[in-house]
Amino acid sequence: MGLLTILKKVKEDEKEIRLLILGLDNAGKTSITKKFLGQPVETVEPTLGFSIQTLDYVVRNTSSSNSHGSREHTNGLDSDTTKTADTEAIAEGEQEQKDNNNNDNNEKDTTTATIDHGATQQCISTINAVPPAAFSNCHDDEQLYRLHLWDIGGQSSIRAYWRNYFEKTDGLIFVIDSSDKHRMELVQEELSTLLQQERLQGATLLVLANKQDLKNALTSDEIATELGLNSKIQYRNRHWAIYGCSAMSGQGLPEALEWLVQDITSRIFLF
Ligand SMILES: Nc1nc2c(ncn2[C@@H]2O[C@H](COP(=O)(O)OP(=O)(O)OP(=O)(O)O)[C@@H](O)[C@H]2O)c(=O)[nH]1
């Protein structure tokens, strides 16, 4: 294997992005994940554990397609912040993730794999079989990123397990049911607790104010105020954005994902 081949392989391996999708139960995490994957969203079941999906995402390196123009709110930080590497040993979560990463590597060519995590934890790992050649088929002005979408159940009994999935997270997608006004305080508390976690310190935060198709939905501006995104100190050193969206219509999702990928890639990939 020549040097160039080795360098290219290193480069290719680095183009993987890990996205953690969290939020209260019924917020729309699975529906949004399905929409990202181009799958039907009419029938979704509550996630009783977690599911992992991969999505190959192409970014065109032209000035127009790289722009973040459609984002609604950001903290205005420079995008050259270095990714925080968390080397602390993670007890059970780390082991669980290693098991799943191994599964990921081993099962690339299969469509599904199931891991038994006992009564409350199920994992359905669906790996979209994308030929490795896909990486070399991009045009010069295109870059392919492989997004790993970790959709974790949001029911209160499962929220205690969220911490098992923090490791190596590049981006946190926090999904909110914008029509669920009574639980906004709980949403605020859960997000605030998440952002205090050391292993999520370097992660870009994308807040999705979902279900904008419902008449009684709060707007993304109203939710930003509820969460204190522009006022709380814990958001000052964080790359964040909030987008209104609807998993049903898909409205707002392409722009939101584009912003997230652009923010992450501009921070963590050197070439
Ligand atoms: N009207 C509307 N309904 C939505 C939208 N997104 C999701 N839903 C519905 O909300 C319900 C919950 O959606 P899920 O995607 O299962 O939510 P979840 O966050 O994955 O839920 P858990 O797995 O319990 O954590 C389902 O009935 C969806 O059809 C949306 O944008 N608009």
The ligand as a Gaussian input file, in Angstrom:
#p B3LYP/6-31G(d) Opt

LIG

0 1
 N      -47.635000      16.767000      13.780000
 C      -46.412000      16.269000      13.915000
 N      -46.243000      15.098000      14.562000
 C      -44.985000      14.623000      14.682000
 C      -43.856000      15.304000      14.172000
 N      -42.752000      14.588000      14.476000
 C      -43.160000      13.493000      15.124000
 N      -44.513000      13.505000      15.251000
 C      -45.324000      12.498000      15.928000
 O      -44.962000      12.478000      17.296000
 C      -45.017000      11.143000      17.803000
 C      -43.679000      10.750000      18.396000
 O      -42.720000      10.694000      17.356000
 P      -41.347000       9.885000      17.520000
 O      -40.529000      10.170000      16.339000
 O      -41.614000       8.458000      17.860000
 O      -40.764000      10.606000      18.816000
 P      -39.474000      10.201000      19.666000
 O      -38.863000      11.470000      20.155000
 O      -38.573000       9.306000      18.853000
 O      -40.123000       9.413000      20.870000
 P      -39.452000       8.337000      21.874000
 O      -38.976000       7.187000      21.047000
 O      -40.557000       7.978000      22.793000
 O      -38.337000       9.014000      22.596000
 C      -45.437000      10.264000      16.627000
 O      -46.826000      10.071000      16.691000
 C      -45.069000      11.098000      15.409000
 O      -45.889000      10.808000      14.294000
 C      -44.071000      16.562000      13.493000
 O      -43.169000      17.257000      13.031000
 N      -45.374000      16.981000      13.417000

